[in-house]
Amino acid sequence: MTPTVYGIQSLAGISLDSSTRLTLSDGPLQLGWKHSGMTSDLIAEVMALRYSRSRKDYVQAHHDIGYLSNELIENAVKFRQPGEILIEAGIFDGTFLIRVKNTIDGVTSYRFQQLLHRLQSRDPGELLLEQIETNAISAESGSGLGLLTLLSDYDAKMAWAFEENNDQRIILTTTAAVAMPPSSNL
């Protein structure tokens, strides 16, 4: 079945064949948020090395890569069905690209697609402010804040592909891109 894609269509199909690949697997440690932080730190350390000649560029690249990676991996861990999470990351033409692939249930898929539909019809900056205000007066969780921050403050370009699986699960593939600082290392 053809995936349903939200966001930037061309980004969803971009090849990351020459990227770094990591797989987070269920096991005795049970995947949790701590694994998100450790994995995103590893990705940021490896990817930001090419910017090490300039302390300012390195710090900026490390921060942006780490934040983007952590948000996507945290969401994959938080909303996934049991199974692996595949992560692909690389820097291509001055842009950091990351793809995170995991399996979610139908209810999660429906809710997330509703949020994405809302995102396509509104400015992410406005939605971010609304969500912050809602969180300030409500005891409900800050769902969507990380995603809205990526789109609004980091100018991340994103795509989400939802593909039905034979066992009532949905394969969610999230691809994101963010511009890196110009580097004297390249």
BABA-113954 format. One line per 4 residues: number of its first residue (from 0); their letters; for each residue z, y, x of N, C-alpha, C. Coordinates in pm, 1 decimal. Example, Ala and Ser with C-alpha at 12.3 -4.5 7.8 and 13.67 -1.06 7.14 Angstrom:
% residues 2
0> as> 780.0,-569.0,1319.0,780.0,-450.0,1230.0,780.0,-330.0,1320.0 | 708.0,-225.0,1285.0,714.0,-106.0,1367.0,787.0,3.0,1290.0
This chain:
% residues 186
0> mtpt> 0.0,-118.3,83.8,0.0,0.0,0.0,0.0,125.1,88.7 | -68.1,227.3,44.8,-77.1,351.9,118.8,55.4,427.0,109.1 | 105.5,475.9,222.7,232.3,549.4,219.5,219.3,682.7,145.6 | 328.6,726.1,85.3,338.1,859.5,27.7,391.0,949.7,137.8
4> vygi> 317.4,1057.5,168.8,353.2,1143.7,280.5,389.5,1282.6,229.6 | 499.4,1334.9,281.2,541.9,1472.7,257.0,539.0,1545.9,389.8 | 520.7,1676.3,384.5,519.9,1754.7,507.4,380.1,1763.2,565.2 | 372.9,1767.2,695.6,245.8,1785.0,765.9,177.6,1649.1,781.7
8> qsla> 71.5,1629.8,703.4,1.4,1501.0,698.3,-43.4,1452.5,835.7 | -101.7,1541.5,916.0,-154.2,1501.1,1046.9,-43.3,1455.3,1141.3 | 75.3,1507.7,1123.8,188.8,1469.4,1207.3,231.8,1325.8,1178.4 | 219.6,1284.7,1053.2,260.0,1149.0,1013.9,176.9,1042.8,1084.9
12> gisl> 51.4,1073.8,1112.7,-36.2,974.4,1173.5,-55.5,988.7,1322.8 | 11.5,1083.3,1385.4,-7.2,1107.3,1527.8,40.6,987.0,1609.3 | -34.6,951.3,1711.7,-0.1,836.1,1795.1,108.5,873.2,1896.2 | 209.3,790.5,1904.0,314.0,804.6,2005.1,314.8,681.9,2096.1
16> dsst> 195.5,625.3,2120.1,183.6,503.0,2200.2,239.7,517.9,2341.0 | 228.0,635.9,2399.5,276.9,652.7,2536.7,417.9,712.0,2540.8 | 488.6,700.9,2432.4,623.1,758.2,2425.2,729.6,656.9,2468.4 | 851.4,706.2,2479.0,966.4,620.0,2504.9,1009.1,557.8,2373.1
20> rltl> 1037.4,427.7,2373.7,1078.5,359.1,2251.2,1217.4,299.8,2268.1 | 1297.9,319.8,2165.1,1431.8,261.3,2159.2,1447.5,194.7,2023.3 | 1522.2,86.8,2019.6,1552.0,21.9,1893.5,1703.6,7.4,1880.9 | 1757.5,61.1,1772.6,1899.4,41.9,1742.0,1907.1,-75.7,1646.3
24> sdgp> 1987.7,-175.2,1682.0,1997.1,-296.7,1601.0,2138.1,-316.0,1550.2 | 2145.2,-376.8,1431.4,2275.8,-417.1,1380.1,2331.9,-525.4,1470.2 | 2460.5,-529.5,1479.6,2523.9,-631.4,1561.5,2673.5,-619.8,1546.8 | 2747.6,-677.6,1639.8,2893.1,-675.8,1628.2,2951.7,-534.6,1633.9
28> lqlg> 2880.0,-437.6,1692.8,2931.7,-300.8,1700.6,2909.3,-222.2,1572.8 | 2827.1,-272.2,1482.4,2791.4,-204.5,1358.7,2748.8,-60.8,1386.0 | 2623.8,-34.1,1359.1,2568.8,99.1,1383.9,2649.3,205.4,1311.0 | 2682.9,309.6,1382.2,2757.4,420.2,1323.9,2713.3,551.7,1383.7
32> wkhs> 2777.0,659.1,1339.1,2739.1,791.8,1384.5,2755.8,808.2,1534.5 | 2853.6,738.7,1594.1,2871.7,753.2,1739.4,2746.3,708.1,1814.0 | 2675.3,610.7,1758.9,2552.1,564.7,1821.3,2443.0,671.4,1811.5 | 2447.1,749.9,1706.1,2351.1,860.0,1691.9,2368.8,959.0,1805.4
36> gmts> 2492.8,998.6,1829.7,2521.5,1095.3,1934.8,2485.6,1043.2,2072.9 | 2522.9,919.5,2100.5,2492.7,862.2,2232.2,2342.2,849.7,2253.2 | 2271.8,805.3,2149.9,2127.4,786.7,2161.2,2055.6,920.7,2176.0 | 2095.6,1019.2,2096.9,2029.9,1150.2,2107.1,2061.8,1216.5,2241.1
40> dlia> 2182.0,1195.3,2294.6,2214.4,1247.8,2428.2,2124.7,1183.4,2534.7 | 2104.0,1053.2,2524.7,2016.4,984.1,2618.9,1874.5,1039.6,2610.8 | 1822.5,1053.5,2490.6,1687.6,1105.9,2473.1,1677.9,1247.0,2531.3 | 1776.6,1331.5,2501.7,1775.5,1469.7,2552.5,1780.5,1472.4,2705.1
44> evma> 1864.7,1386.9,2764.9,1874.8,1383.3,2911.8,1741.9,1345.1,2975.0 | 1679.6,1241.3,2922.5,1554.2,1192.3,2979.8,1440.8,1292.1,2958.1 | 1428.5,1344.1,2836.2,1316.2,1431.7,2803.7,1328.8,1570.9,2866.2 | 1449.5,1619.3,2884.9,1468.6,1755.1,2937.8,1454.5,1761.8,3089.8
48> lrys> 1449.3,1647.4,3157.1,1439.4,1647.3,3303.4,1321.1,1727.7,3355.4 | 1210.1,1726.2,3285.1,1091.8,1798.8,3331.4,1112.5,1949.8,3331.9 | 1221.0,1996.5,3271.3,1251.9,2139.8,3267.3,1364.4,2177.3,3364.1 | 1396.7,2089.3,3456.8,1514.8,2107.7,3541.7,1501.7,2216.0,3649.1
52> rsrk> 1383.2,2264.5,3676.6,1368.9,2370.7,3777.6,1427.4,2503.3,3729.3 | 1430.4,2521.4,3600.3,1488.1,2642.8,3543.4,1609.0,2602.9,3459.9 | 1725.1,2648.0,3499.3,1849.1,2615.7,3426.2,1836.5,2656.2,3278.7 | 1782.6,2775.7,3255.0,1767.9,2826.4,3118.6,1676.3,2734.6,3036.0
56> dyvq> 1560.1,2698.1,3091.2,1466.1,2611.0,3019.9,1526.8,2473.1,2996.4 | 1595.2,2420.4,3097.9,1657.1,2288.5,3085.1,1761.0,2288.4,2973.1 | 1848.3,2387.1,2973.7,1954.0,2394.4,2871.7,1891.8,2406.8,2732.3 | 1788.7,2491.6,2720.1,1722.8,2509.4,2590.3,1655.8,2380.1,2544.6
60> ahhd> 1579.0,2317.4,2633.9,1509.8,2193.3,2599.2,1610.7,2083.7,2563.9 | 1714.2,2069.6,2643.8,1816.0,1966.8,2620.0,1882.2,1988.3,2483.2 | 1916.6,2112.1,2453.8,1981.7,2142.4,2325.5,1888.9,2111.7,2207.6 | 1765.4,2163.1,2214.4,1672.6,2143.8,2102.6,1640.4,1996.2,2080.9
64> igyl> 1613.2,1924.3,2188.5,1582.4,1781.3,2177.8,1703.8,1705.4,2125.1 | 1821.3,1736.1,2178.2,1942.7,1668.4,2134.7,1973.3,1692.3,1988.9 | 1960.9,1817.4,1944.1,1992.5,1849.0,1803.9,1894.7,1780.9,1709.2 | 1765.7,1794.5,1738.6,1663.3,1733.3,1654.0,1680.5,1581.9,1648.8
68> snel> 1696.5,1520.9,1765.3,1713.9,1374.8,1771.8,1837.6,1330.7,1695.0 | 1947.1,1400.5,1716.6,2072.1,1362.4,1651.8,2060.8,1370.8,1499.6 | 2001.2,1476.3,1448.1,1987.5,1489.7,1302.6,1906.1,1374.4,1244.3 | 1793.5,1342.8,1306.6,1708.4,1236.4,1252.6,1774.0,1099.6,1264.3
72> iena> 1836.8,1074.0,1377.8,1901.1,943.5,1397.1,2023.1,930.2,1306.4 | 2103.6,1035.4,1293.9,2219.1,1031.6,1201.9,2175.4,999.2,1060.2 | 2069.0,1065.2,1013.9,2020.8,1038.5,878.2,1972.0,894.8,863.7 | 1904.7,844.2,966.0,1858.0,705.1,960.2,1976.3,608.6,952.7
76> vkfr> 2080.4,634.9,1031.0,2200.4,549.3,1029.0,2271.9,562.8,895.3 | 2285.8,683.4,847.4,2362.8,711.0,726.0,2299.6,650.1,601.1 | 2167.5,658.9,588.9,2101.9,620.5,464.6,2026.6,488.5,470.9 | 2036.3,416.8,579.9,1954.7,297.2,599.7,2008.4,175.8,524.1
80> qpge> 1919.7,81.1,508.0,1955.1,-53.5,466.9,1976.9,-133.4,595.1 | 2047.1,-245.0,588.8,2067.8,-323.5,711.3,1935.1,-354.5,780.4 | 1937.6,-344.4,912.0,1817.7,-370.6,990.5,1806.2,-273.1,1105.1 | 1695.2,-282.1,1172.8,1672.4,-200.9,1292.3,1629.0,-58.9,1258.9
84> ilie> 1654.3,28.5,1355.1,1602.3,165.2,1351.5,1517.2,179.8,1476.9 | 1389.6,210.9,1458.2,1298.0,229.4,1570.3,1286.3,378.6,1598.5 | 1300.4,415.7,1725.2,1291.4,555.7,1767.5,1184.4,564.6,1875.5 | 1091.8,657.6,1858.7,989.3,685.7,1958.3,998.0,834.3,1989.7
88> agif> 993.7,870.1,2116.6,1005.9,1010.5,2154.8,924.9,1039.0,2280.1 | 871.8,1160.0,2286.4,797.4,1201.3,2404.3,764.3,1349.4,2398.4 | 720.3,1401.9,2511.0,675.2,1540.2,2517.7,526.5,1538.4,2546.2 | 451.3,1602.7,2457.0,306.3,1605.8,2465.5,260.8,1750.7,2449.1
92> dgtf> 188.0,1800.0,2548.4,133.4,1936.3,2543.1,239.9,2040.4,2507.6 | 356.3,2030.2,2569.5,461.2,2129.2,2548.3,535.2,2117.8,2416.6 | 519.1,2005.9,2349.1,586.2,1982.6,2221.0,663.9,1852.4,2228.3 | 790.6,1856.3,2188.0,871.1,1735.2,2178.5,842.4,1670.9,2043.9
96> lirv> 805.4,1544.0,2047.1,778.4,1466.6,1925.6,876.2,1350.4,1918.0 | 928.5,1328.3,1798.9,1015.6,1213.2,1776.2,979.3,1150.8,1642.0 | 981.3,1018.9,1641.6,956.7,943.4,1518.7,1071.4,844.0,1502.8 | 1128.2,841.9,1383.9,1238.2,750.4,1352.5,1196.6,670.6,1229.9
100> knti> 1205.0,538.9,1243.9,1159.9,449.6,1137.2,1275.1,357.8,1097.2 | 1306.1,358.3,968.5,1412.7,273.0,917.1,1382.6,234.6,772.4 | 1463.2,147.8,719.3,1444.4,100.3,582.9,1553.3,158.5,493.9 | 1512.0,205.7,374.4,1606.1,260.8,277.3,1584.9,191.3,142.9
104> dgvt> 1680.0,209.9,51.7,1664.2,150.5,-81.0,1587.3,245.6,-172.4 | 1552.1,196.7,-289.0,1471.6,274.5,-383.0,1540.8,399.7,-433.4 | 1670.4,393.8,-458.5,1744.6,509.3,-507.9,1747.1,619.8,-402.8 | 1775.1,583.3,-279.0,1775.8,680.0,-169.2,1637.1,741.4,-152.5
108> syrf> 1533.5,658.4,-161.5,1396.1,705.7,-149.8,1365.6,808.3,-258.0 | 1402.0,778.0,-380.8,1375.1,868.6,-492.8,1445.3,1003.2,-472.5 | 1573.6,998.6,-438.2,1650.1,1122.5,-418.1,1592.3,1206.2,-304.0 | 1557.2,1140.0,-195.0,1504.5,1212.1,-79.7,1368.4,1272.8,-111.6
112> qqll> 1284.2,1199.2,-184.5,1154.0,1253.3,-222.3,1168.9,1374.1,-314.8 | 1270.9,1373.3,-399.9,1297.5,1490.0,-484.6,1333.3,1611.2,-398.4 | 1417.6,1590.9,-296.5,1454.6,1699.1,-204.8,1330.6,1750.8,-131.4 | 1246.8,1660.1,-83.2,1126.5,1700.2,-10.4,1029.2,1776.5,-100.1
116> hrlq> 1019.9,1735.1,-224.3,934.7,1806.8,-319.3,985.4,1950.2,-336.4 | 1116.4,1966.2,-345.3,1176.9,2099.7,-355.8,1148.2,2182.8,-230.5 | 1156.5,2116.9,-114.9,1129.6,2185.3,11.7,987.2,2239.2,18.9 | 893.0,2164.9,-35.3,753.5,2205.9,-28.4,725.2,2327.6,-115.4
120> srdp> 809.7,2351.8,-214.7,784.0,2462.6,-305.4,869.4,2585.4,-276.2 | 957.3,2577.4,-176.0,1048.1,2688.5,-145.6,1056.4,2711.9,4.0 | 1103.2,2827.9,41.1,1123.6,2862.0,181.0,1248.8,2791.8,233.5 | 1238.9,2717.7,345.3,1356.3,2647.2,398.4,1474.0,2740.2,429.8
124> gell> 1446.5,2862.2,475.0,1552.6,2958.0,505.3,1632.3,2995.0,381.6 | 1562.2,3017.0,270.2,1630.1,3047.2,143.4,1712.2,2928.5,96.4 | 1653.2,2810.2,105.0,1725.7,2689.3,63.5,1849.1,2666.4,150.6 | 1839.2,2695.6,280.5,1952.8,2680.4,370.8,2066.7,2771.5,327.0
128> leqi> 2036.4,2896.9,299.2,2140.2,2990.9,254.6,2202.0,2945.9,122.0 | 2119.6,2901.2,29.7,2170.8,2851.6,-98.7,2264.2,2732.9,-78.2 | 2225.1,2640.1,10.6,2307.0,2521.3,35.0,2439.0,2558.4,100.9 | 2437.2,2653.5,192.3,2561.2,2699.7,256.1,2653.1,2761.0,151.0
132> etna> 2597.9,2843.2,62.6,2677.2,2904.2,-44.8,2733.4,2797.7,-138.1 | 2650.8,2699.7,-174.2,2695.8,2591.3,-261.4,2810.6,2515.2,-196.6 | 2798.9,2486.7,-68.2,2904.0,2413.3,2.7,3033.7,2493.4,10.0 | 3022.2,2625.8,17.2,3140.6,2710.4,27.5,3222.9,2710.3,-101.1
136> isae> 3157.0,2690.5,-215.5,3230.2,2694.1,-343.0,3246.7,2556.8,-406.8 | 3193.2,2454.3,-342.8,3197.0,2320.0,-399.6,3257.8,2221.8,-301.0 | 3319.9,2120.2,-355.2,3380.0,2016.6,-270.6,3277.8,1909.8,-231.5 | 3154.3,1922.3,-284.0,3051.9,1822.1,-253.4,3007.1,1832.0,-108.2
140> sgsg> 2943.9,1726.8,-61.5,2900.0,1720.2,78.1,2788.6,1819.6,105.9 | 2766.4,1848.7,233.7,2663.7,1942.0,277.0,2529.3,1876.0,293.7 | 2494.6,1786.2,205.5,2370.8,1711.7,216.6,2250.6,1803.5,231.8 | 2169.4,1776.0,329.6,2047.7,1851.4,351.7,2060.6,1966.5,449.2
144> lgll> 2183.1,2000.5,490.1,2200.7,2114.4,580.7,2130.7,2093.3,714.5 | 2142.2,1975.0,771.5,2079.4,1948.0,900.7,1928.1,1961.2,893.4 | 1869.8,1902.0,791.7,1725.5,1908.7,771.8,1679.8,2053.4,751.2 | 1751.7,2126.4,667.2,1716.3,2266.4,642.3,1730.8,2350.7,768.5
148> tlls> 1832.7,2322.1,849.0,1851.7,2394.3,974.5,1734.7,2367.4,1069.6 | 1689.6,2242.3,1078.0,1575.2,2209.5,1163.9,1450.8,2286.8,1122.3 | 1426.0,2291.5,993.4,1306.7,2358.9,943.4,1316.6,2510.6,955.4 | 1434.4,2564.2,929.9,1451.9,2709.2,927.3,1477.7,2768.7,1065.4
152> dyda> 1576.6,2716.2,1135.7,1620.2,2776.6,1261.7,1545.9,2724.5,1384.8 | 1497.9,2600.6,1379.8,1429.9,2541.4,1495.1,1278.2,2539.4,1477.4 | 1231.5,2582.2,1361.3,1089.2,2582.6,1330.7,1026.3,2445.3,1355.6 | 1101.3,2341.5,1321.7,1051.0,2205.3,1338.8,937.8,2179.4,1239.5
156> kmaw> 837.2,2111.2,1286.2,727.9,2064.6,1200.9,760.0,1919.3,1169.5 | 750.7,1881.6,1041.6,797.8,1749.1,1005.0,704.7,1679.9,905.7 | 712.3,1546.8,907.3,640.7,1463.3,811.5,727.6,1342.9,778.3 | 721.2,1301.1,653.3,795.9,1183.8,608.4,699.0,1092.4,535.3
160> afee> 693.5,967.0,575.1,607.3,868.9,509.4,695.2,761.8,445.8 | 673.6,737.5,317.7,746.6,636.8,241.6,649.1,524.9,209.0 | 682.0,404.0,256.3,593.5,290.7,234.2,672.6,177.3,170.3 | 623.4,129.9,55.5,693.0,22.7,-14.1,681.3,-107.3,64.2
164> nndq> 791.7,-182.6,63.6,799.5,-310.8,130.8,802.2,-417.9,22.5 | 777.3,-539.9,57.5,774.4,-648.5,-40.4,911.1,-681.1,-99.6 | 1018.6,-645.0,-33.3,1152.0,-684.5,-78.5,1229.5,-568.8,-144.2 | 1159.2,-481.3,-215.2,1220.3,-369.3,-287.2,1281.5,-263.3,-196.3
168> riil> 1254.0,-270.1,-69.7,1299.0,-167.8,23.6,1182.2,-76.3,55.3 | 1216.6,41.6,101.9,1116.4,140.4,138.9,1127.0,163.8,289.3 | 1013.9,160.8,358.4,1012.0,193.7,500.5,990.6,344.6,509.8 | 1088.8,413.4,565.3,1081.6,558.1,583.1,1051.5,587.8,729.0
172> ttta> 943.6,660.2,751.6,907.3,702.6,886.4,911.6,854.5,889.9 | 1002.7,907.6,969.1,1018.6,1051.9,982.9,964.7,1092.5,1119.8 | 874.2,1187.6,1120.2,817.0,1237.8,1244.7,844.1,1387.6,1251.7 | 890.0,1433.3,1367.4,920.6,1575.3,1384.6,867.9,1623.8,1518.3
176> avam> 833.6,1751.7,1521.4,783.7,1814.8,1642.9,847.9,1951.8,1656.5 | 885.1,1985.8,1779.8,939.6,2118.6,1807.5,885.0,2163.6,1942.4 | 846.8,2291.4,1948.3,791.7,2346.9,2072.0,899.2,2353.5,2179.7 | 861.1,2321.7,2301.2,951.4,2328.5,2416.2,924.1,2457.4,2493.8
180> ppss> 1022.0,2501.2,2571.9,998.0,2621.0,2652.6,889.9,2592.6,2757.3 | 813.0,2695.0,2794.3,716.8,2674.2,2903.2,794.7,2630.4,3028.0 | 737.2,2541.0,3106.7,810.1,2488.5,3221.5,733.1,2506.7,3350.6 | 805.1,2539.7,3454.2,743.8,2552.2,3586.6,725.7,2414.5,3649.3
184> nl> 782.7,2310.1,3587.9,770.9,2175.2,3641.5,636.3,2112.1,3605.9 | 572.4,2162.3,3503.6,451.8,2094.9,3452.9,327.4,2138.2,3525.8
